[in-house]
């Protein structure tokens, strides 16, 4: 019996020693974690030592950048990933010319590609092709044009606030600018800054400022008279909201306000506002979208499109 008691004592000592040396079992919590420390955000992951958010439903702006309808938004994606997008819209309206009603129709196609050189650095290339016709036919209205724009977007953060800044630029002659719609110039030639704010886990708000610019122009009237026109600028402000219905669907909207005082045909109404909205379904790698431009107008423009990621 004394030998048995001695054996039990040795066994108990070995068990206590093993437990005390195993930090997973024997560690004692000596202090509570600081209450101000935030738990790890499980909606993010580390890729190449950069914080990359889990994918939102893929989609691009009318300029070809990742974003809402016209507002680019902060976005981080895996390094060396790429994407492609396509959009189409048709617009028909009536134009009064010398007391005659002219039916004008425009088809617009937007093709875009993007590439993430770094998780927070996106470069893009887009091609805007449009065809405009009129009935009765007007020489100054009928046209077919292609405009190629290059863009770059950089995303960063300060504390819990995310920002992005970037530009889109398409070389355009004076004649091409006079033929293009003002909204097309806005999407092809701009610099911008956007701030994002998470309202809830599924609801995000955005504030955007952008500046649109034209070129100095020389208009040749053909009779030896040449008129020089200074560069014109448009200052735009916007507020965007995006609601994630599910992992594979989201809806979003924008309110845009612009100052067009440099343009003579907006002198009486130099401040314009427009409301855009849209919806996307799919994933980061494949998505379909439907967007409405100027949805508060009596005749909004609807845009259909899709995007692929690879």
N, C-alpha and C positions, 0 to 999 in steps of 0.2 A: 504493500500500500504506500509506504513512503516513496518508493521508486515511481509509482503511478502518479502521485501528487507532484513529484519533481518534474515528470514528463509533461503534465498539464501546465505547469508554470512556465516551462520553456516554450511550449506551443503558443500560449497566450502572449508571451513577450515577442515572439516572432510575428504574430498577427498584428500587434500594436505597432511594431517597427515598420512593417510593410505598409500599413495604412498611412502612417505619418510621413513616409517618403513618397507616396503617390499623390501629386498635387491635385489630381482630378477627384480624389476621394477625401484626402485629409486636409485640403486647404480650408482655412477658416476665413470668412469674410470679416475683415477687421473694421471696415468703414463702408458706409453706403455710398454709391456713386453720386457725384454732384448732380443736383436736381436740374441744373441748367444745361447739362450735356444732352445733346440731341441723339436719339437712337439712329442707328444706321438706316438710311433711306434704301429700302429694298427695291425701289423702282429704278435704281441706278446700278451700273456695273462699271468695273474698271477695264478699259481696253487701251493697251499701250500707254499705261500710266496716265491716262486721261479719263475723266468721268464722262461716261456716255449714257445718255438717258435711254431707257427702253423705248423701242420704236413706237412712234405715233403712226396713225394711218398716213401713208405716203401721199404727197401731193405738192403741187407747185403753184406759184402765182402766175399771173399773165406775163410776167417777165422771165419765167423759167427758174426762179429761186424757190427753195422750199419755203412754204408759207401758206397764207390764206388765199384771198382772191387777188388783192393787189399789195397786201402788206407782207413783206418777208419777215419771218420770225426766227428767234434763236433756235438753233438745232445742232445737235452733235450726232455724228454717225461714225461707224467704224472707219478707220483709216483705209485708204485705197479702195473705197466702194464707189459705185457709180449708179446713175439712174437716167431714165429717159421718160419724156412726157409728151403728150399730144393733146391739143385743144382745138375745137371748132365752134364757130358761131356764125349765124346768118342774121343780117339786119336789113329790114326793108322799111323805107319811109318815103314821104312825099315832100318834094322841094318845090317851092314857088319860084319860077324864073320868068320875069317879064310878064307876069299875069298868067302864066301857063303852069299847070301842075305837072311836075316831072316825077316819075316813079324811080327811086334810086334803090338799088339792091347791092349789098356787099357780103361776100363770103370771106371769112378770115380763118386761116390755119396757122397754128403755132406749134412748132416742133422744138423740143429742148432736150439738152443733155446736161448732166451735172457730174462733178467728180470731187470727192473729198480727199484732198491732198493730206490733210490732217483731220482728226475728228472734229475740230472746230473751224476748219478752213475749207470753204466750198467755192469751187470755180464752176462757172456755167457758160453755156453757149446756146443761144436760141435763134430761131429763124421765123420771122413773121412774114407770111405770104398772104396777100389779100387781093381780091378781084372785085372791082366796082363797075357796075353797069347802070345805064339809065334808059328810060323809055318815056318820051322820045329821046333818042340818042343825043348826048351832049359831049363834045370833044373834051372839054375841060373836066368832065366827071369820070368818063370811062378810063379805066387804067388797071394795070396789073403790076404789082411791085413785090419785091422781096427785100427784107431788111434783116441783117445778121447783127446780133448784139452779144457782146461778151460781158460777163459779170463776175463779181467776187464778193463773198460774204464771210465775215469773221465773227465768231460767237465767243463771248467771254462772260464772266460773272463777277460781281462784287457782293460778297456775303451770299445771301440767298436770292439776289436779284440777277436775272440773266439779261444780257444785251446782245444785240448784233448790229453791225454796221457794214455798209458795202456800197456797191455801185453797179449800174448797168450802162453800157455805152454802145450805141450804133452810129457809125458814120453816116450822115445824111446831108445831101446837098440842099440848097435853098428851095429848089423846085420840088424835091421829094418831101420836104417838110410842109410846103404849101399844099401838096396833094394828100398828105396823111391827116387822119383825124387827130384831135388833140389828145384823146385817150391813148392812141398808139404812141405818140411822142412821149407821153408820161411813162409808159412801160419800157420804152427803148433807151431813154436818156435820163438817168436819175442818180442821185446819191441819197442815202437814207440811213436812219438810225431807229432801232426799235427796242423797247424795253418790255419784258414779260413779267407778269405777276401771277402766281398761282393763287387763285381764290379758294378753290377746294381741290381735292385730289383729281376731280374730273373736269374742272372749270378753270380756264386760263384767260386772263385779260392781257391786252397788248396796247401800247401807246407808240405811235409812229410819227416821225417827222421826215419829210423828204423834199428835195429840191430838184426841179426839172429845168432843163436848160436847152435853148436852141443855139444856132450859130449866128454870127454876123452874116447878113445877106446883102447881095447886090442884085437889084431887080432891073433887068434890061427891058425897056419898053419898046425897043426896036426902031426907035426914031432918033437915036443918038442920046436919049435921056436915060441915065442910070441912077436909080435911087438906092442909097445905102441905108440899111436897116440894122440897128443895134441888136445885140443878143437879147433875147427875152427870157425871163425866168418865171417859174411858177413855184410858189411855196405851198406845200400840202401838209396837212395834219390829219391824223387818223386814229380811231379807236377800234380795236378788234376784240371779239370774244369768240372763244372756241369751247364747245362742250363735248366731252367724250361720252357718247351714249353707251358704248361697249368697246372692247378691245379692237373690234373690227369696224367701228362706225363713229363718225363725229359730224357735228353741224357747227357752222361758224358764220359770223356776220361782221361787217365793217361799216363804219360811218366815216366818210372822207370829206374834208373841208379844204377848199383851195382858193388862193388869191391869184386872179388872172388879170390884174390891173395893167400889165404890160401889153395885153392884147386888145387892140382897138375894138374888135367886135364883142368884147365883154365889158366895155366901159360902163354901160348902164347897170350891169349886174356882175361886178368883178369878183364877188365872193360866191362860190358855188358849193353846193353840198350834194353828195351822192351816197346811196345806201346799197351795199352789195351783200349777198348771202350765198351760202352753198352747203353742200353735204358731200361726204366721202364715205365709201365703204371699201373694205379690203384690209390690206396690211401694209407694212413698209415696203414690201417687195412687189406688190401688185394691188392697185387701187383704181376704182372708178369714181368719177366725180360729176356733179351737176351744180352749176353756179348761175346766179342771176345777177346781172349788172343793172344798176339803177332800178331796183325793184320797186321803189315808190313812184316811179313814173308810170304813166298810163300804158306804155308799151316797152317793158323791160327787155333786155337782151339776155338770152339763155346760152350758156356755154356748156358743152359736154366734152369730156376728156377722160384721160386715164394716165397712169404712170406705172413704170416698172423699175425695180431696184435689183442690182446685181453686183 
